[in-house]
């Protein structure tokens, strides 16, 4: 068994692709679904899988995230540089980066253009 992708729905493909590219993912391909929607696949450069599938349903302006969704976690090489890129897009962390324990990894949470929580993790050492 292999995890191949995670999918969630987005309202603005251009904003979402720019957000995930700012995090370091690359746009791989688009797949139209008749005249109803388009799937956009994002991935980590140099790694075939897993991918993030962003689905844009035409004519849908918003979604309810619900209470079951937690977050998607991504490692970044330099948390400060990543946050600076996001700041240029008007995206701020929920709170400043922190460590759960001394000497541990630095992390913070941001929200993508549709409000999904994304954990950014700069691994320790």
Chimera marker file (.cmm) of the C-alpha trace (Angstrom):
<marker_set name="trace">
<marker id="1" x="0.000" y="0.000" z="0.000" r="1" g="1" b="0" radius="0.5"/>
<marker id="2" x="1.156" y="3.519" z="-0.750" r="1" g="1" b="0" radius="0.5"/>
<marker id="3" x="-0.266" y="6.959" z="0.026" r="1" g="1" b="0" radius="0.5"/>
<marker id="4" x="-0.496" y="8.710" z="-3.347" r="1" g="1" b="0" radius="0.5"/>
<marker id="5" x="-2.369" y="11.947" z="-2.708" r="1" g="1" b="0" radius="0.5"/>
<marker id="6" x="-4.483" y="14.079" z="-0.418" r="1" g="1" b="0" radius="0.5"/>
<marker id="7" x="-7.274" y="16.136" z="-1.959" r="1" g="1" b="0" radius="0.5"/>
<marker id="8" x="-9.154" y="19.180" z="-0.868" r="1" g="1" b="0" radius="0.5"/>
<marker id="9" x="-11.346" y="21.723" z="-2.544" r="1" g="1" b="0" radius="0.5"/>
<marker id="10" x="-10.228" y="25.249" z="-3.369" r="1" g="1" b="0" radius="0.5"/>
<marker id="11" x="-12.001" y="28.375" z="-4.583" r="1" g="1" b="0" radius="0.5"/>
<marker id="12" x="-9.213" y="30.228" z="-6.437" r="1" g="1" b="0" radius="0.5"/>
<marker id="13" x="-6.693" y="28.074" z="-8.339" r="1" g="1" b="0" radius="0.5"/>
<marker id="14" x="-4.264" y="30.932" z="-8.969" r="1" g="1" b="0" radius="0.5"/>
<marker id="15" x="-4.101" y="31.956" z="-5.298" r="1" g="1" b="0" radius="0.5"/>
<marker id="16" x="-3.790" y="28.370" z="-4.113" r="1" g="1" b="0" radius="0.5"/>
<marker id="17" x="-1.060" y="27.428" z="-6.582" r="1" g="1" b="0" radius="0.5"/>
<marker id="18" x="0.903" y="30.589" z="-5.660" r="1" g="1" b="0" radius="0.5"/>
<marker id="19" x="0.544" y="29.747" z="-1.944" r="1" g="1" b="0" radius="0.5"/>
<marker id="20" x="1.797" y="26.177" z="-2.296" r="1" g="1" b="0" radius="0.5"/>
<marker id="21" x="4.597" y="27.239" z="-4.652" r="1" g="1" b="0" radius="0.5"/>
<marker id="22" x="5.696" y="29.757" z="-1.992" r="1" g="1" b="0" radius="0.5"/>
<marker id="23" x="5.944" y="26.798" z="0.393" r="1" g="1" b="0" radius="0.5"/>
<marker id="24" x="8.208" y="24.997" z="-2.087" r="1" g="1" b="0" radius="0.5"/>
<marker id="25" x="5.798" y="22.626" z="-3.825" r="1" g="1" b="0" radius="0.5"/>
<marker id="26" x="5.739" y="22.492" z="-7.606" r="1" g="1" b="0" radius="0.5"/>
<marker id="27" x="2.735" y="22.381" z="-9.894" r="1" g="1" b="0" radius="0.5"/>
<marker id="28" x="2.817" y="19.045" z="-11.720" r="1" g="1" b="0" radius="0.5"/>
<marker id="29" x="-0.259" y="18.939" z="-13.915" r="1" g="1" b="0" radius="0.5"/>
<marker id="30" x="-3.888" y="19.885" z="-14.358" r="1" g="1" b="0" radius="0.5"/>
<marker id="31" x="-6.676" y="17.453" z="-15.100" r="1" g="1" b="0" radius="0.5"/>
<marker id="32" x="-10.047" y="18.795" z="-16.250" r="1" g="1" b="0" radius="0.5"/>
<marker id="33" x="-13.156" y="16.967" z="-15.069" r="1" g="1" b="0" radius="0.5"/>
<marker id="34" x="-15.587" y="17.511" z="-17.912" r="1" g="1" b="0" radius="0.5"/>
<marker id="35" x="-16.957" y="21.047" z="-17.618" r="1" g="1" b="0" radius="0.5"/>
<marker id="36" x="-17.461" y="20.683" z="-13.854" r="1" g="1" b="0" radius="0.5"/>
<marker id="37" x="-14.052" y="21.097" z="-12.269" r="1" g="1" b="0" radius="0.5"/>
<marker id="38" x="-10.302" y="20.974" z="-12.569" r="1" g="1" b="0" radius="0.5"/>
<marker id="39" x="-7.785" y="19.050" z="-10.461" r="1" g="1" b="0" radius="0.5"/>
<marker id="40" x="-4.370" y="20.588" z="-9.946" r="1" g="1" b="0" radius="0.5"/>
<marker id="41" x="-1.618" y="18.337" z="-8.637" r="1" g="1" b="0" radius="0.5"/>
<marker id="42" x="1.207" y="19.777" z="-6.523" r="1" g="1" b="0" radius="0.5"/>
<marker id="43" x="4.244" y="17.879" z="-5.279" r="1" g="1" b="0" radius="0.5"/>
<marker id="44" x="7.612" y="18.052" z="-3.587" r="1" g="1" b="0" radius="0.5"/>
<marker id="45" x="10.361" y="18.672" z="-6.176" r="1" g="1" b="0" radius="0.5"/>
<marker id="46" x="12.328" y="15.488" z="-6.825" r="1" g="1" b="0" radius="0.5"/>
<marker id="47" x="9.717" y="13.220" z="-5.207" r="1" g="1" b="0" radius="0.5"/>
<marker id="48" x="7.127" y="11.481" z="-7.345" r="1" g="1" b="0" radius="0.5"/>
<marker id="49" x="4.645" y="10.877" z="-4.501" r="1" g="1" b="0" radius="0.5"/>
<marker id="50" x="2.679" y="11.796" z="-2.515" r="1" g="1" b="0" radius="0.5"/>
<marker id="51" x="0.932" y="14.706" z="-4.179" r="1" g="1" b="0" radius="0.5"/>
<marker id="52" x="-1.542" y="17.326" z="-3.059" r="1" g="1" b="0" radius="0.5"/>
<marker id="53" x="-4.618" y="17.361" z="-5.290" r="1" g="1" b="0" radius="0.5"/>
<marker id="54" x="-6.405" y="20.702" z="-5.318" r="1" g="1" b="0" radius="0.5"/>
<marker id="55" x="-9.918" y="20.487" z="-6.758" r="1" g="1" b="0" radius="0.5"/>
<marker id="56" x="-11.619" y="23.608" z="-8.075" r="1" g="1" b="0" radius="0.5"/>
<marker id="57" x="-15.341" y="23.059" z="-8.727" r="1" g="1" b="0" radius="0.5"/>
<marker id="58" x="-16.586" y="25.718" z="-11.127" r="1" g="1" b="0" radius="0.5"/>
<marker id="59" x="-19.237" y="28.000" z="-9.680" r="1" g="1" b="0" radius="0.5"/>
<marker id="60" x="-18.514" y="27.160" z="-6.027" r="1" g="1" b="0" radius="0.5"/>
<marker id="61" x="-17.442" y="30.215" z="-4.046" r="1" g="1" b="0" radius="0.5"/>
<marker id="62" x="-16.825" y="28.735" z="-0.589" r="1" g="1" b="0" radius="0.5"/>
<marker id="63" x="-16.656" y="25.537" z="1.445" r="1" g="1" b="0" radius="0.5"/>
<marker id="64" x="-17.181" y="24.703" z="5.085" r="1" g="1" b="0" radius="0.5"/>
<marker id="65" x="-14.029" y="23.142" z="6.463" r="1" g="1" b="0" radius="0.5"/>
<marker id="66" x="-15.810" y="21.274" z="9.236" r="1" g="1" b="0" radius="0.5"/>
<marker id="67" x="-14.447" y="20.265" z="12.608" r="1" g="1" b="0" radius="0.5"/>
<marker id="68" x="-12.728" y="17.024" z="11.593" r="1" g="1" b="0" radius="0.5"/>
<marker id="69" x="-9.936" y="18.584" z="9.526" r="1" g="1" b="0" radius="0.5"/>
<marker id="70" x="-6.721" y="19.155" z="11.489" r="1" g="1" b="0" radius="0.5"/>
<marker id="71" x="-3.836" y="20.183" z="9.277" r="1" g="1" b="0" radius="0.5"/>
<marker id="72" x="-1.333" y="19.167" z="6.632" r="1" g="1" b="0" radius="0.5"/>
<marker id="73" x="2.314" y="19.281" z="7.739" r="1" g="1" b="0" radius="0.5"/>
<marker id="74" x="5.226" y="20.260" z="5.515" r="1" g="1" b="0" radius="0.5"/>
<marker id="75" x="8.905" y="20.456" z="6.360" r="1" g="1" b="0" radius="0.5"/>
<marker id="76" x="10.780" y="23.539" z="5.180" r="1" g="1" b="0" radius="0.5"/>
<marker id="77" x="14.525" y="24.149" z="5.000" r="1" g="1" b="0" radius="0.5"/>
<marker id="78" x="14.337" y="27.628" z="6.537" r="1" g="1" b="0" radius="0.5"/>
<marker id="79" x="11.171" y="28.617" z="8.368" r="1" g="1" b="0" radius="0.5"/>
<marker id="80" x="12.063" y="32.323" z="8.459" r="1" g="1" b="0" radius="0.5"/>
<marker id="81" x="12.646" y="32.494" z="4.684" r="1" g="1" b="0" radius="0.5"/>
<marker id="82" x="9.402" y="30.622" z="4.017" r="1" g="1" b="0" radius="0.5"/>
<marker id="83" x="7.441" y="32.963" z="6.290" r="1" g="1" b="0" radius="0.5"/>
<marker id="84" x="8.983" y="35.956" z="4.528" r="1" g="1" b="0" radius="0.5"/>
<marker id="85" x="7.750" y="34.631" z="1.160" r="1" g="1" b="0" radius="0.5"/>
<marker id="86" x="4.282" y="34.138" z="2.603" r="1" g="1" b="0" radius="0.5"/>
<marker id="87" x="4.296" y="37.584" z="4.211" r="1" g="1" b="0" radius="0.5"/>
<marker id="88" x="4.819" y="39.083" z="0.742" r="1" g="1" b="0" radius="0.5"/>
<marker id="89" x="1.528" y="37.380" z="-0.188" r="1" g="1" b="0" radius="0.5"/>
<marker id="90" x="-0.222" y="38.814" z="2.870" r="1" g="1" b="0" radius="0.5"/>
<marker id="91" x="-0.130" y="35.521" z="4.808" r="1" g="1" b="0" radius="0.5"/>
<marker id="92" x="0.963" y="35.622" z="8.438" r="1" g="1" b="0" radius="0.5"/>
<marker id="93" x="1.457" y="32.723" z="10.881" r="1" g="1" b="0" radius="0.5"/>
<marker id="94" x="-1.214" y="32.142" z="13.518" r="1" g="1" b="0" radius="0.5"/>
<marker id="95" x="1.491" y="32.920" z="16.093" r="1" g="1" b="0" radius="0.5"/>
<marker id="96" x="5.276" y="33.287" z="15.870" r="1" g="1" b="0" radius="0.5"/>
<marker id="97" x="7.374" y="30.132" z="15.335" r="1" g="1" b="0" radius="0.5"/>
<marker id="98" x="7.982" y="28.091" z="18.464" r="1" g="1" b="0" radius="0.5"/>
<marker id="99" x="9.474" y="24.832" z="19.742" r="1" g="1" b="0" radius="0.5"/>
<marker id="100" x="7.473" y="22.227" z="21.624" r="1" g="1" b="0" radius="0.5"/>
<marker id="101" x="10.547" y="21.389" z="23.698" r="1" g="1" b="0" radius="0.5"/>
<marker id="102" x="14.034" y="22.852" z="24.024" r="1" g="1" b="0" radius="0.5"/>
<marker id="103" x="16.275" y="21.781" z="21.159" r="1" g="1" b="0" radius="0.5"/>
<marker id="104" x="13.306" y="20.509" z="19.161" r="1" g="1" b="0" radius="0.5"/>
<marker id="105" x="12.116" y="21.505" z="15.721" r="1" g="1" b="0" radius="0.5"/>
<marker id="106" x="10.680" y="24.979" z="15.100" r="1" g="1" b="0" radius="0.5"/>
<marker id="107" x="7.134" y="25.134" z="13.842" r="1" g="1" b="0" radius="0.5"/>
<marker id="108" x="4.191" y="27.385" z="13.173" r="1" g="1" b="0" radius="0.5"/>
<marker id="109" x="0.820" y="27.239" z="11.478" r="1" g="1" b="0" radius="0.5"/>
<marker id="110" x="-0.472" y="29.266" z="8.542" r="1" g="1" b="0" radius="0.5"/>
<marker id="111" x="-3.733" y="29.113" z="6.628" r="1" g="1" b="0" radius="0.5"/>
<marker id="112" x="-3.920" y="28.674" z="2.877" r="1" g="1" b="0" radius="0.5"/>
<marker id="113" x="-6.195" y="30.930" z="0.786" r="1" g="1" b="0" radius="0.5"/>
<marker id="114" x="-9.208" y="28.716" z="1.606" r="1" g="1" b="0" radius="0.5"/>
<marker id="115" x="-8.510" y="28.555" z="5.337" r="1" g="1" b="0" radius="0.5"/>
<marker id="116" x="-6.905" y="25.110" z="5.560" r="1" g="1" b="0" radius="0.5"/>
<marker id="117" x="-4.347" y="24.951" z="8.373" r="1" g="1" b="0" radius="0.5"/>
<marker id="118" x="-0.819" y="24.095" z="7.253" r="1" g="1" b="0" radius="0.5"/>
<marker id="119" x="1.909" y="23.228" z="9.762" r="1" g="1" b="0" radius="0.5"/>
<marker id="120" x="5.363" y="24.409" z="8.705" r="1" g="1" b="0" radius="0.5"/>
<marker id="121" x="8.148" y="22.493" z="10.401" r="1" g="1" b="0" radius="0.5"/>
<marker id="122" x="11.868" y="23.309" z="10.345" r="1" g="1" b="0" radius="0.5"/>
<marker id="123" x="13.501" y="20.121" z="11.596" r="1" g="1" b="0" radius="0.5"/>
<marker id="124" x="16.030" y="20.426" z="14.420" r="1" g="1" b="0" radius="0.5"/>
<marker id="125" x="19.668" y="19.693" z="13.850" r="1" g="1" b="0" radius="0.5"/>
<link id1="1" id2="2" r="1" g="1" b="0" radius="0.2"/>
<link id1="2" id2="3" r="1" g="1" b="0" radius="0.2"/>
<link id1="3" id2="4" r="1" g="1" b="0" radius="0.2"/>
<link id1="4" id2="5" r="1" g="1" b="0" radius="0.2"/>
<link id1="5" id2="6" r="1" g="1" b="0" radius="0.2"/>
<link id1="6" id2="7" r="1" g="1" b="0" radius="0.2"/>
<link id1="7" id2="8" r="1" g="1" b="0" radius="0.2"/>
<link id1="8" id2="9" r="1" g="1" b="0" radius="0.2"/>
<link id1="9" id2="10" r="1" g="1" b="0" radius="0.2"/>
<link id1="10" id2="11" r="1" g="1" b="0" radius="0.2"/>
<link id1="11" id2="12" r="1" g="1" b="0" radius="0.2"/>
<link id1="12" id2="13" r="1" g="1" b="0" radius="0.2"/>
<link id1="13" id2="14" r="1" g="1" b="0" radius="0.2"/>
<link id1="14" id2="15" r="1" g="1" b="0" radius="0.2"/>
<link id1="15" id2="16" r="1" g="1" b="0" radius="0.2"/>
<link id1="16" id2="17" r="1" g="1" b="0" radius="0.2"/>
<link id1="17" id2="18" r="1" g="1" b="0" radius="0.2"/>
<link id1="18" id2="19" r="1" g="1" b="0" radius="0.2"/>
<link id1="19" id2="20" r="1" g="1" b="0" radius="0.2"/>
<link id1="20" id2="21" r="1" g="1" b="0" radius="0.2"/>
<link id1="21" id2="22" r="1" g="1" b="0" radius="0.2"/>
<link id1="22" id2="23" r="1" g="1" b="0" radius="0.2"/>
<link id1="23" id2="24" r="1" g="1" b="0" radius="0.2"/>
<link id1="24" id2="25" r="1" g="1" b="0" radius="0.2"/>
<link id1="25" id2="26" r="1" g="1" b="0" radius="0.2"/>
<link id1="26" id2="27" r="1" g="1" b="0" radius="0.2"/>
<link id1="27" id2="28" r="1" g="1" b="0" radius="0.2"/>
<link id1="28" id2="29" r="1" g="1" b="0" radius="0.2"/>
<link id1="29" id2="30" r="1" g="1" b="0" radius="0.2"/>
<link id1="30" id2="31" r="1" g="1" b="0" radius="0.2"/>
<link id1="31" id2="32" r="1" g="1" b="0" radius="0.2"/>
<link id1="32" id2="33" r="1" g="1" b="0" radius="0.2"/>
<link id1="33" id2="34" r="1" g="1" b="0" radius="0.2"/>
<link id1="34" id2="35" r="1" g="1" b="0" radius="0.2"/>
<link id1="35" id2="36" r="1" g="1" b="0" radius="0.2"/>
<link id1="36" id2="37" r="1" g="1" b="0" radius="0.2"/>
<link id1="37" id2="38" r="1" g="1" b="0" radius="0.2"/>
<link id1="38" id2="39" r="1" g="1" b="0" radius="0.2"/>
<link id1="39" id2="40" r="1" g="1" b="0" radius="0.2"/>
<link id1="40" id2="41" r="1" g="1" b="0" radius="0.2"/>
<link id1="41" id2="42" r="1" g="1" b="0" radius="0.2"/>
<link id1="42" id2="43" r="1" g="1" b="0" radius="0.2"/>
<link id1="43" id2="44" r="1" g="1" b="0" radius="0.2"/>
<link id1="44" id2="45" r="1" g="1" b="0" radius="0.2"/>
<link id1="45" id2="46" r="1" g="1" b="0" radius="0.2"/>
<link id1="46" id2="47" r="1" g="1" b="0" radius="0.2"/>
<link id1="47" id2="48" r="1" g="1" b="0" radius="0.2"/>
<link id1="48" id2="49" r="1" g="1" b="0" radius="0.2"/>
<link id1="49" id2="50" r="1" g="1" b="0" radius="0.2"/>
<link id1="50" id2="51" r="1" g="1" b="0" radius="0.2"/>
<link id1="51" id2="52" r="1" g="1" b="0" radius="0.2"/>
<link id1="52" id2="53" r="1" g="1" b="0" radius="0.2"/>
<link id1="53" id2="54" r="1" g="1" b="0" radius="0.2"/>
<link id1="54" id2="55" r="1" g="1" b="0" radius="0.2"/>
<link id1="55" id2="56" r="1" g="1" b="0" radius="0.2"/>
<link id1="56" id2="57" r="1" g="1" b="0" radius="0.2"/>
<link id1="57" id2="58" r="1" g="1" b="0" radius="0.2"/>
<link id1="58" id2="59" r="1" g="1" b="0" radius="0.2"/>
<link id1="59" id2="60" r="1" g="1" b="0" radius="0.2"/>
<link id1="60" id2="61" r="1" g="1" b="0" radius="0.2"/>
<link id1="61" id2="62" r="1" g="1" b="0" radius="0.2"/>
<link id1="62" id2="63" r="1" g="1" b="0" radius="0.2"/>
<link id1="63" id2="64" r="1" g="1" b="0" radius="0.2"/>
<link id1="64" id2="65" r="1" g="1" b="0" radius="0.2"/>
<link id1="65" id2="66" r="1" g="1" b="0" radius="0.2"/>
<link id1="66" id2="67" r="1" g="1" b="0" radius="0.2"/>
<link id1="67" id2="68" r="1" g="1" b="0" radius="0.2"/>
<link id1="68" id2="69" r="1" g="1" b="0" radius="0.2"/>
<link id1="69" id2="70" r="1" g="1" b="0" radius="0.2"/>
<link id1="70" id2="71" r="1" g="1" b="0" radius="0.2"/>
<link id1="71" id2="72" r="1" g="1" b="0" radius="0.2"/>
<link id1="72" id2="73" r="1" g="1" b="0" radius="0.2"/>
<link id1="73" id2="74" r="1" g="1" b="0" radius="0.2"/>
<link id1="74" id2="75" r="1" g="1" b="0" radius="0.2"/>
<link id1="75" id2="76" r="1" g="1" b="0" radius="0.2"/>
<link id1="76" id2="77" r="1" g="1" b="0" radius="0.2"/>
<link id1="77" id2="78" r="1" g="1" b="0" radius="0.2"/>
<link id1="78" id2="79" r="1" g="1" b="0" radius="0.2"/>
<link id1="79" id2="80" r="1" g="1" b="0" radius="0.2"/>
<link id1="80" id2="81" r="1" g="1" b="0" radius="0.2"/>
<link id1="81" id2="82" r="1" g="1" b="0" radius="0.2"/>
<link id1="82" id2="83" r="1" g="1" b="0" radius="0.2"/>
<link id1="83" id2="84" r="1" g="1" b="0" radius="0.2"/>
<link id1="84" id2="85" r="1" g="1" b="0" radius="0.2"/>
<link id1="85" id2="86" r="1" g="1" b="0" radius="0.2"/>
<link id1="86" id2="87" r="1" g="1" b="0" radius="0.2"/>
<link id1="87" id2="88" r="1" g="1" b="0" radius="0.2"/>
<link id1="88" id2="89" r="1" g="1" b="0" radius="0.2"/>
<link id1="89" id2="90" r="1" g="1" b="0" radius="0.2"/>
<link id1="90" id2="91" r="1" g="1" b="0" radius="0.2"/>
<link id1="91" id2="92" r="1" g="1" b="0" radius="0.2"/>
<link id1="92" id2="93" r="1" g="1" b="0" radius="0.2"/>
<link id1="93" id2="94" r="1" g="1" b="0" radius="0.2"/>
<link id1="94" id2="95" r="1" g="1" b="0" radius="0.2"/>
<link id1="95" id2="96" r="1" g="1" b="0" radius="0.2"/>
<link id1="96" id2="97" r="1" g="1" b="0" radius="0.2"/>
<link id1="97" id2="98" r="1" g="1" b="0" radius="0.2"/>
<link id1="98" id2="99" r="1" g="1" b="0" radius="0.2"/>
<link id1="99" id2="100" r="1" g="1" b="0" radius="0.2"/>
<link id1="100" id2="101" r="1" g="1" b="0" radius="0.2"/>
<link id1="101" id2="102" r="1" g="1" b="0" radius="0.2"/>
<link id1="102" id2="103" r="1" g="1" b="0" radius="0.2"/>
<link id1="103" id2="104" r="1" g="1" b="0" radius="0.2"/>
<link id1="104" id2="105" r="1" g="1" b="0" radius="0.2"/>
<link id1="105" id2="106" r="1" g="1" b="0" radius="0.2"/>
<link id1="106" id2="107" r="1" g="1" b="0" radius="0.2"/>
<link id1="107" id2="108" r="1" g="1" b="0" radius="0.2"/>
<link id1="108" id2="109" r="1" g="1" b="0" radius="0.2"/>
<link id1="109" id2="110" r="1" g="1" b="0" radius="0.2"/>
<link id1="110" id2="111" r="1" g="1" b="0" radius="0.2"/>
<link id1="111" id2="112" r="1" g="1" b="0" radius="0.2"/>
<link id1="112" id2="113" r="1" g="1" b="0" radius="0.2"/>
<link id1="113" id2="114" r="1" g="1" b="0" radius="0.2"/>
<link id1="114" id2="115" r="1" g="1" b="0" radius="0.2"/>
<link id1="115" id2="116" r="1" g="1" b="0" radius="0.2"/>
<link id1="116" id2="117" r="1" g="1" b="0" radius="0.2"/>
<link id1="117" id2="118" r="1" g="1" b="0" radius="0.2"/>
<link id1="118" id2="119" r="1" g="1" b="0" radius="0.2"/>
<link id1="119" id2="120" r="1" g="1" b="0" radius="0.2"/>
<link id1="120" id2="121" r="1" g="1" b="0" radius="0.2"/>
<link id1="121" id2="122" r="1" g="1" b="0" radius="0.2"/>
<link id1="122" id2="123" r="1" g="1" b="0" radius="0.2"/>
<link id1="123" id2="124" r="1" g="1" b="0" radius="0.2"/>
<link id1="124" id2="125" r="1" g="1" b="0" radius="0.2"/>
</marker_set>
